[in-house]
Amino acid sequence: MVYINQIDLSKEGLEKNKTFLGRVFTSTALQDASKWFDYYNCLESFQRKPDASMSLETFLKLLTEDATIKLQLASPEPFEIRYGACFSDESIERYAFVEMPYSEANFEEISKIYENCFGRALENEPISHPSLIDYYHSRIRGLP
């Protein structure tokens, strides 16, 4: 069974989110996970750009209480787990992303990290919006 949700982690506290991000980013158990940093500086460009000079350690030091942090499970992409954190550092927006296929192994690892960091079972979190389930089913019905 697929657990579908979009969880806003922004209000979970900075230290818990730093721990979660660090563990997700460094997990070797996540299969086929892509991990990267981007930035957006409106004085340079109108597009986000890869931030090759950013490290996890620096991102975690700079991460602020007002960051936007989301965990997406099979939504909006039905076959992916996505995690993203974004915050403003002066005039620059900084991003960290982790994306991976939605598989039983990846869900179990994310769930284990989530429970360890936030003290709750991921699969018991309330669905953020009831229409996510319908949207998921409409997306997979439209696939060959």
C-alpha positions as CSV (number, residue, x, y, z in Angstrom):
1,M,0.0,0.0,0.0
2,V,1.2,3.5,-0.9
3,Y,1.1,6.2,1.8
4,I,0.3,9.5,0.1
5,N,0.8,12.8,1.8
6,Q,2.5,16.3,1.7
7,I,3.7,17.2,5.1
8,D,4.8,20.7,6.1
9,L,7.6,20.2,8.5
10,S,8.3,23.9,8.9
11,K,6.7,24.2,12.3
12,E,8.4,21.1,13.8
13,G,11.3,23.1,15.2
14,L,14.7,24.0,13.7
15,E,16.8,21.4,15.6
16,K,14.5,18.5,14.7
17,N,14.5,19.6,11.0
18,K,18.2,19.9,10.9
19,T,18.6,16.4,12.3
20,F,16.0,15.1,9.8
21,L,17.7,16.8,6.9
22,G,21.1,15.6,7.9
23,R,20.0,12.0,8.3
24,V,18.1,11.9,5.0
25,F,20.9,13.6,3.1
26,T,23.5,11.2,4.5
27,S,21.5,8.0,4.5
28,T,23.2,5.3,2.5
29,A,20.0,3.1,2.7
30,L,18.0,5.3,0.4
31,Q,18.0,3.7,-3.1
32,D,18.6,5.8,-6.2
33,A,18.3,9.0,-4.2
34,S,19.4,12.3,-5.8
35,K,20.6,15.0,-3.5
36,W,21.5,18.6,-4.4
37,F,21.6,22.2,-3.4
38,D,20.3,25.2,-5.5
39,Y,20.2,28.9,-4.9
40,Y,18.3,31.8,-6.4
41,N,19.8,35.3,-6.5
42,C,17.4,37.8,-8.3
43,L,20.4,40.1,-8.7
44,E,22.2,37.5,-10.8
45,S,19.4,35.7,-12.7
46,F,15.7,34.9,-12.9
47,Q,16.4,31.2,-12.5
48,R,17.5,28.9,-9.7
49,K,21.0,27.6,-10.2
50,P,22.9,24.6,-8.8
51,D,25.0,25.5,-5.8
52,A,28.1,23.4,-6.2
53,S,29.9,25.2,-3.4
54,M,27.2,24.4,-0.8
55,S,27.8,21.6,1.6
56,L,25.4,19.9,4.0
57,E,27.3,21.2,7.0
58,T,27.1,24.8,5.7
59,F,23.4,24.5,4.7
60,L,22.6,23.2,8.2
61,K,24.5,26.1,9.8
62,L,22.6,28.7,7.7
63,L,19.1,27.1,8.0
64,T,16.7,29.3,9.8
65,E,13.5,29.0,11.8
66,D,11.5,30.6,9.0
67,A,12.5,27.9,6.5
68,T,9.9,26.2,4.3
69,I,10.4,22.5,4.6
70,K,8.2,19.8,2.9
71,L,8.1,16.1,2.7
72,Q,6.1,14.8,-0.3
73,L,5.2,11.1,-0.5
74,A,3.7,10.0,-3.8
75,S,2.3,13.5,-4.3
76,P,2.4,15.3,-6.6
77,E,4.5,12.7,-8.4
78,P,2.9,9.3,-7.7
79,F,6.2,7.3,-7.9
80,E,8.5,9.6,-5.9
81,I,9.4,10.7,-2.5
82,R,10.6,14.3,-2.3
83,Y,12.1,16.4,0.4
84,G,12.9,20.1,0.1
85,A,14.1,22.8,2.4
86,C,14.3,26.5,1.5
87,F,15.3,29.6,3.3
88,S,16.5,33.2,2.6
89,D,20.0,34.1,3.4
90,E,20.0,37.9,2.9
91,S,18.9,38.4,-0.8
92,I,19.7,34.8,-1.7
93,E,17.2,31.9,-1.5
94,R,18.9,28.6,-0.7
95,Y,17.5,25.1,-1.4
96,A,18.3,21.5,-0.4
97,F,16.5,18.7,-2.2
98,V,16.4,14.9,-2.0
99,E,14.3,12.9,-4.5
100,M,14.0,9.2,-4.8
101,P,11.7,6.5,-6.3
102,Y,8.8,5.6,-4.0
103,S,9.7,2.0,-3.1
104,E,9.0,0.0,0.0
105,A,12.6,0.2,1.0
106,N,12.8,4.0,0.6
107,F,9.5,4.5,2.4
108,E,10.7,2.4,5.3
109,E,14.0,4.3,5.6
110,I,12.3,7.7,5.5
111,S,9.7,6.5,8.0
112,K,12.4,5.3,10.3
113,I,14.3,8.6,10.1
114,Y,11.0,10.5,10.5
115,E,10.0,8.6,13.7
116,N,13.4,9.0,15.2
117,C,13.5,12.7,14.6
118,F,9.9,13.8,15.2
119,G,8.8,11.1,17.6
120,R,5.8,10.0,15.6
121,A,5.1,7.3,13.0
122,L,5.1,8.8,9.5
123,E,2.2,6.7,8.3
124,N,0.0,8.0,11.2
125,E,0.3,11.6,10.1
126,P,-3.0,13.0,9.0
127,I,-3.4,13.5,5.2
128,S,-2.7,17.2,4.6
129,H,-5.6,17.5,2.2
130,P,-8.2,14.8,1.3
131,S,-8.0,15.5,-2.4
132,L,-4.4,14.2,-2.5
133,I,-5.7,10.6,-2.6
134,D,-8.0,11.4,-5.5
135,Y,-5.3,13.3,-7.3
136,Y,-2.9,10.3,-6.9
137,H,-5.5,7.9,-8.3
138,S,-6.2,10.2,-11.3
139,R,-2.5,10.4,-12.0
140,I,-1.9,6.6,-12.0
141,R,-5.0,5.9,-14.0
142,G,-3.7,8.1,-16.8
143,L,-0.4,6.2,-17.1
144,P,0.0,3.4,-19.6
